[in-house]
Amino acid sequence: MPRTPARRTATASRRACGAAATVAAASPAPGGLVATMTALHRTAGGTAVAALVARSGASGASGASGASGASGATATATAGRRFAPFRRAATPQDVSVASLAPLDTLGFRGLTYPEGCTTGNDVRLEQLFRQTGGGSEPGYPKGFEEIRLIDQYLLHENRPQVATAMHAINGDFVAGANNTDQNIFMGTAKANKTHLNEVEAPLRQALQGRTASGRAARYEAALAAHPPVALAADPAILAWDTPGADIPGAVAVSGTARWDPAPLTRITHYVDTARLAAAPTEFPRIVDYSVVPEYKPDRLPAYIDRNIAEAEVKITEAEAELAGLTDPAERDELAEKIKNERWAVERLRLNGPRLFPTTFTAEATYYLASYAPDRRWLVGRDAGTFDAQE
């Protein structure tokens, strides 16, 4: 690989104010999890499972939509709300945890280009690799670091982090994601922060609490072996008379429960289903999260195009200077710099469209325990498409 030139001249050029990132958020149905749970009227035994509308009061989606755009330009539609894990409208489904396995691992969707770029990664999580969040340093996608080492000017405009390496799946979510080049794609610092604030932060918050690896599988096994019964006095309370059972999310009762146990003889465990929407972190849950960047052939970010144009001006100026030099050592030194700069420009033009996606789409599917034996999970979804070059 050619050596880094010893001399750099960087002429900063300001970017025109661009439109805000476009977010195609999933439209929540009215009522959210509360309305969904009213559909779970009967267990396999015919007892009412949940009458949640009066008890919960929790709404479906949080936040409001808005629109913003660049001054003097037509506004691009944007959504002002973030991902809302477990707060979206959900559909009761009988989804086996085995179909979601393996949990807590990063799944690579593969590389399209020989020089390397992320085409999409996903992860299914019950818990975070690190609960604290933040502080993870990304590596570089294939084909990026060599350009950066040759000529940082070509990848930087007027501050160091205009071109930044972004995680598709953050290193705090799963072990092994941090420095894996298949899990990195390029974007602006603003796009990276949007990704953090709008997607990763809500997901991280939703995965904290009582979630622990293995709870979903234990919950599936418990519901299959020990179906709950709704109490006659309060159908929102699902109860068990199963001493010693392991039922994740259920409250174990020692002594006498405060409800009439009918039709059970006694209560050993119970779940207040009204709390599913109000306090989802208390119950088994899974997040299936994916990020898919979109690349366009021969398409580079505007600031990279400007940097290349200015680099070519520098090359032309250096070639004129080279023609007037008579000292062999000076000629060799400047010729080497010109060669390096040409190589870097050519390499960036070749690799750039494969390294800098135009947009990326983040999607998440949320699985929350319903405690209905025939449809054991409430399944909701979020999606957003963001501008990676804004």
N, C-alpha and C positions, 0 to 999 in steps of 0.2 A: 504494500500500500504506500502511496506517496506520502512524504513527510508533511507535517503541518508547516505552512509558510511562517516565516519569522515576523513578517510585518503585516498588519491588518489595518485597513482604513474602513471604518463603518460610517456610512451616511444614513442616519435614521430618517425614515419617511413615515409620516403619520397615516394611519388607516382612516378611511372615511367611516363615519358612524354607521354600523350595519344594523339590520333588523334583528330583533330578539329571537332567541331560539324558538322554533316551532315545536309545540308539544301536542301530540295527538293523544290526549288522555282518554282512558276508557270512560264512557258515560255511565255513571251509576244509576241504577234504578231506584225509585223512591222507596225509602224505608230501610234500605240496607239489610244487615243481618237480621234485624227485628222482623221485617216483612218476610224474609226468607224462612225464618223459623216457624212462622205461622203455617207454612206448607207442611210441616212435619206433624200432622195432626194425630197420627196413630203409630204405635209401635207394632211389632209383628203380632203381639197379643191383642191388639185392638184398643189399648188404653191411650188416652190423650197424652201427647208428649209435651207440648209447649203452648202456652197462651201468653205470648211475650209482649204484645203491643201495649197492653196496659201497664206492664211491670217495668219495661226497660226505658223507653223514652230516648234511646240512643238513635241518632240519625245515621243514614247510610254513608255518605261521603262528606268529608270535611273540606273547608276552603271554598273559595269562590273563583270563578273564571274571570279573566280580564283580557285586555288587548293593549299592546304597546308597540311602538315602532320608532324608526329613526326620524329625527327632525327633518322636515321637508320631503319625506318619502312616505309612500303608502305603508300603513302599519301592517305588520304580519301578525296573524292571529296567534295568540299565546294563551296558555293556561297558567293562572297565578297560583294554583294549588300544587302541592307536592303529591308524590305517591302516598297513599293512605292504607297501609297494610292492615288487613282484617277489618277495615271500616267500610269497604266497598260492598255493594250488593253482591250476594253470593247465592249459589245454587246448591242444594243438598245433593250429594253424590255418594255412591258406594265405591270409593277409590281405595284399592288395596295399597298399603304402604310398599308392598313388594314391587308394585309397578313403578314406584318412585325411586327405588334403590338404584345405585348406592347413594345414601344421604351423606351430607357433609364432605363431598368431594367435588373437585373442579372437573368439568367435562369440556374438552376442547373439540370444537367443531371442525378443526382442520385449517390448513393454509392453502390459499388459492394460488399465490404467486411464488415463484421460486426464490425471489429475494426476501420473501416473508412479509406477512401482514396478518393482523387478526381479522378473521372473517366472522367470528362469533363464538362466545364462550358462555357456558351456563353452569349453575351450581344449585343443588338442592340442599337446603340447610334446616337443621333443627336448632343448631347453636352456632355461635360465632367462634372463630379460632382465637380471637382476642376480643374481650369485652370492652376494653377501654376505647378503641377507635382512634383513627388518625395516626400520623407518624410513619406510615409505610412508604418507603422509597421505591419507585418503580424501576425496572431495568429498561432495556431498549428493545424495540422490535428489530428483527433482522433487517439489515440494510440501512439502518439509521445511524448507528454509532460511528461507522466509518466516515460518513459524510460529516457528521458533527465534529469529528476529530480533525478532518482535513480543513474545514473552513467554517467556524462557528458563525461567521457573519451571514452566510447563506441561509442559516436557519433561525437567525435572530433579527428582530427589527429594531425596536428602540428600548427593549428591556429583555433581560435574560430568559424570561419564561413565556414569551409569545408562542414559541413552539415547545410544547411540553409533552412528555410521555404520560399517557393516561392508562390506568388499569381498566380493563373491561369488567373484571370481577376484582374488587378490592382485596388486598392482601390480608385485611383484618377478617374477611369472611371465611377463608379456608386456607389451611396450610398448603404451601407450595405455590400460591398464586403471585407472590410478591415480585420475584425477579424472573418469571417465566416469560420469554419473549413472545410466545404465542398468545399471552394474555395482555399484551400492551399494544395500544395504537396511539397515533399522534393526534393532537388537537391543540387548541389554544388554551391558555390558562383560564380564560373565562368559561369555555366549554367544560373544562375539567371541574371548575367550581360549581357550575350548574349541575353537573352529574352528581357531585358530592351532596349538594344541598337538596336537590329535588328528588333524588333516587336513593343514593346510598345511606344517607343519614336516617331517613324514615325506616328503611329496611333494617338497619343496625338497631335502631330503637325497638323495633317490633320483635327482634330476635333476642332481646335481653329479657331478664326476669327468670321465670322458673323453667324455661325451655332447657332441656338437656337431651343429648343424643340417646336414642333408644326409647324415648317416651311414646313416640308415635306407634312403633311396633307393639309395645306393651299395651297401649290403648286398643289397637286393633284386636289383639288376642283377648283382652278382657271383655270387649263388647261382644265378640263371637261366643265366648264361654259363659258370660254372665250378662244377659240382656237386662236393662233396667226396667223399672215399673214406675209409672206416674202415680202420684198420690191422689186419692180421691179428693182430699181437702185442698190441694194446691197442685194442679196439673203441671205447673212449671218446674216442680221439684221431681227429679228422677232419682229413684232410690233403689238400693240393693239390700237384700238380706243374705249376705255372703261373707261370713266371718273369715278374716285373713286374706281376702282377695286383694290383688294389686291392680287398682283402677286409677291410672294417672289422671290427675285433675279433680278427682272426687274427694270429698271430705270424709275421712274415717270417723265414725261415731263411737265414742266410748261412753256407755251409759244410755240414757234415754234421749232420743231426739225430740225436738220441740214440736214436731208435727204428729198428727194422727197417722200411724204407719199404714192404715188400710189402703190397699188390699193386702199389704205385707203383714206378717206377724210382728216383725221388728225391723229396725233400720240399722244397718252396719256401715253404709256409705251413702252419700247423696251428692247430687250436683244441682245447683240452682241455675237452670238454663237461661234465666234472664240475665245472668252475668256474662254470657258468651260474648255478646256485643259490647257490653260495658267494660269488661276486663278480660280481653282475649289472652293476655299474657299469663293468666292463671292456668290455661288449658293446653293440651297438646296441639302443636301447630307446626306447619312446614312452609317454607318459602322456596319456590322454584323460580330462580332469577336468571335472566339471560340478557346479554348485550350483543348486538349485531351491527358493526359498522358497515356503511355503504361506501364503496369506492367507485370512482368514475374514471375511465381511461383518459389519459392526457389532461387531467384536471388537477391543478395545483391551487393552493390557497393564494389569494391576491397578494398577500405580503411576501410570499415566496417568489412569485413572479416578479415583483418589484425588486427583490433582493438579487435575483438572477440578472435582471436587466442592469442593475448598478454594478454587479460583478463583471459583466461583459464590458462595461465602460472602463472599468479599472484594467481589464486585460488589454483593451485597445490602447490605453494610455501607456501601459507597461511595454507593449510591443513597439510603440513609437520611441520610448526611452531606450529600449534594447538596441534599436537601429543606430542610435548615436553613440553607443558605448564602444570604446576601443580596448579597454583592459580585459584580458581573457577571464580573469577571476570574477570580475564584476558581471561580465556577460553570462558566465556559467551560472552564477548565483541567481540572477534575475530570470534567466531562461528556465531554471528549475521551478521558480515560483510561478511563472506563467503556466508551465506544464501542470503543476499541482492545481492551480486555479481552474484551468480548463477541465481537468479530470473531475474536479468536484462539481462543477456546473453540469457536466454531462451525466455524472452519476446521479445527481439530484433530479435531473429531468427524467432519467430512466426510472429511478426508484420512487420519486416523490408521489406520483398518483397512487402507488401501491402502499404508501406509508401514511398519507394524509387523507382519511375518509372525508366525504362531504357532510354526511350525517351519521348518527348512530341511533339505533332504536333499543331502548331498555324495556323489558317486559317482566312482569312478575305475576305468578299465580300463587294464591294463598290458600292453604288448607288448614281449617280450624275444626277441631273436634265438635261434632253436633250431639253425640251421645244417643242418636237414633240408630238402633241396631241395623235397620235395613238400608240407611243412607248415612254412613258414619262421619262424613266430612261435609263441611260447608266450604265451597270453592268459589273464590272471587279472583278478579284479575285487574291489573293496572298496565298501562302501556304509554310510552312517550317517545317521540322522535325529536332529537335535538341537533342543532347545527354545530358541527365539530370545527368549523372554520370561522366562526363569528368573531 
